[in-house]
Amino acid sequence: MAKFNAKSFNEKAFGKYMSAIPNVKMNKLRESRAIVSDQRLRETFVTSSQTGTVYAILPFFGLIGGDAQNYDGETNLTAENTDTFEQGVFVYGRMKGWVEADFSYDVTGGVDFMANVRNQINRYWNEVDQGVLLAIMEGIFSMSTTGKGKDAIKAANAEFIDKHTYDISEMATKEDQCVGATSLNVAIQKACGDNKQKFSLVICHSTVATNLENLKLLAYLKYTDADGIERDLEMGTWNGRLVIVDDSMPVEVIPAVPASEGVQAQDSYTKYTTYILGEGAIGFEPVGAKVPYEMVRDAKTRGGEDTLISRKRNAVSVAGISYLKVSQKTNSPTDAELKIGDNWELVNNGDGKVISHKAIPIARIISRG
């Protein structure tokens, strides 16, 4: 077994060791089908003969449609072409290192600090990937709706944002301003109509989750670890949809308004954004790094210490939405760059024809809790 010191560390063995640990949270996300494997990403960034690929424009096939013609032996058939759209997809990379001193091992009688890293590293990368997902969501709901570019695409972006946003924060009563029994169902119907059943994952702030708990609408899941101990998974269900609670969700504080002539005073309040994703909303493929794990030995510092370095690269596609890479400085977009609306637009054919917003299983609820 790989040990936590530079002399005996085998990065390949450690990689296999880490891969063998069940990633319960990611497995649940996969089960929800909101985050899925995308064979196009694997073929482009993993098995392709290309090298150094970090961005690609892939074909995105349109749906067949149109009215059926009468088959009566007299009517001539009129065939229709299917459109091929284009979708921008990308790879992001992240890295992190953790340090452990030799002296810690000595004074604890040989405690296995590697086990501590092993138990936490999956959770750490889950949180990093979740941060990337939230950055993407913020970016697509900030897509350009005016300015330079084809008017049809800008208009389609605006329609998507409008139809896929259910804002109850300004409802007449305080009760209606917070999520309730019907909020989820109304939001997904507003977004995708009769395709609403595709939605399977909710990501919300703990304030929203607490409100759902108080209404007995949220039930938390549990799992049994390798030692047979039952633990909270920090995930729940709401109307049959998987729920992730994350306090890094968008929060907007609205300042108080003092009373003045013709204006009624208004207390300060907070708006919370809840994202809802459907089946296939996010395509996600780990594409690997040349050296995903390695150990660096520093014999001089603190009597000797080892640094475990981990690197990850993942390819991402967003259903019906194209990443444009117009504002990205390096070969890996930062979370801040993924939040830039100009980097996103609805998938189109390059001539202004855009896919239907109802085909995109992504929505949000804006509420006061």
BELWOSUL-V655648 format. One record per pair of residues at least 24 apart in sequence whose ideal C-beta (glycine too) atoms are under 6 Angstrom apart, sorted by the first residue. I is the first residue (numbers start at 1). J is the second residue. If there is no record, write none. Layout:
I_J / I_J
This chain:
4_100 / 4_113 / 4_114 / 5_306 / 6_295 / 6_297 / 6_306 / 9_295 / 11_293 / 11_294 / 14_293 / 15_292 / 15_293 / 23_122 / 24_223 / 25_126 / 28_235 / 32_200 / 32_201 / 32_242 / 33_200 / 33_279 / 34_200 / 34_201 / 34_277 / 34_281 / 35_282 / 35_284 / 36_280 / 38_283 / 38_285 / 38_317 / 41_283 / 41_285 / 41_315 / 41_317 / 42_285 / 45_91 / 45_287 / 45_315 / 46_287 / 54_91 / 54_331 / 55_90 / 55_325 / 56_89 / 57_86 / 57_88 / 58_87 / 58_89 / 59_84 / 60_85 / 60_87 / 60_347 / 83_349 / 85_347 / 85_348 / 85_349 / 87_322 / 87_347 / 88_322 / 88_323 / 88_324 / 89_317 / 90_323 / 91_287 / 91_313 / 91_315 / 92_332 / 92_333 / 93_313 / 93_332 / 94_128 / 94_312 / 95_311 / 96_310 / 97_307 / 97_309 / 98_308 / 99_305 / 99_307 / 100_306 / 101_302 / 101_305 / 102_303 / 102_304 / 103_303 / 131_335 / 135_335 / 135_338 / 135_339 / 136_338 / 137_275 / 138_339 / 139_338 / 139_339 / 139_343 / 139_344 / 140_321 / 140_344 / 142_341 / 143_341 / 143_344 / 143_345 / 144_341 / 144_342 / 150_352 / 152_352 / 153_345 / 153_348 / 153_354 / 156_346 / 156_354 / 157_345 / 157_346 / 159_357 / 160_357 / 163_191 / 163_357 / 164_191 / 164_363 / 165_364 / 166_190 / 166_365 / 167_366 / 168_367 / 169_271 / 169_366 / 169_367 / 169_368 / 177_368 / 178_211 / 178_367 / 178_368 / 178_369 / 179_208 / 179_211 / 179_367 / 183_365 / 184_239 / 187_363 / 187_365 / 188_363 / 191_363 / 192_358 / 193_358 / 195_358 / 198_278 / 198_279 / 198_361 / 199_276 / 199_278 / 199_361 / 200_241 / 200_278 / 200_279 / 201_242 / 201_277 / 202_238 / 202_241 / 202_243 / 202_276 / 203_244 / 203_246 / 203_275 / 204_274 / 205_247 / 205_249 / 205_272 / 206_245 / 206_247 / 207_272 / 207_369 / 208_272 / 208_274 / 208_369 / 209_245 / 211_369 / 212_238 / 249_273 / 269_368 / 271_366 / 272_367 / 273_364 / 273_366 / 274_365 / 275_364 / 276_363 / 277_362 / 278_361 / 280_319 / 281_319 / 281_361 / 281_362 / 283_317 / 284_316 / 285_315 / 286_314 / 287_313 / 287_315 / 289_313 / 319_360 / 320_347 / 320_355 / 320_359 / 320_360 / 322_347
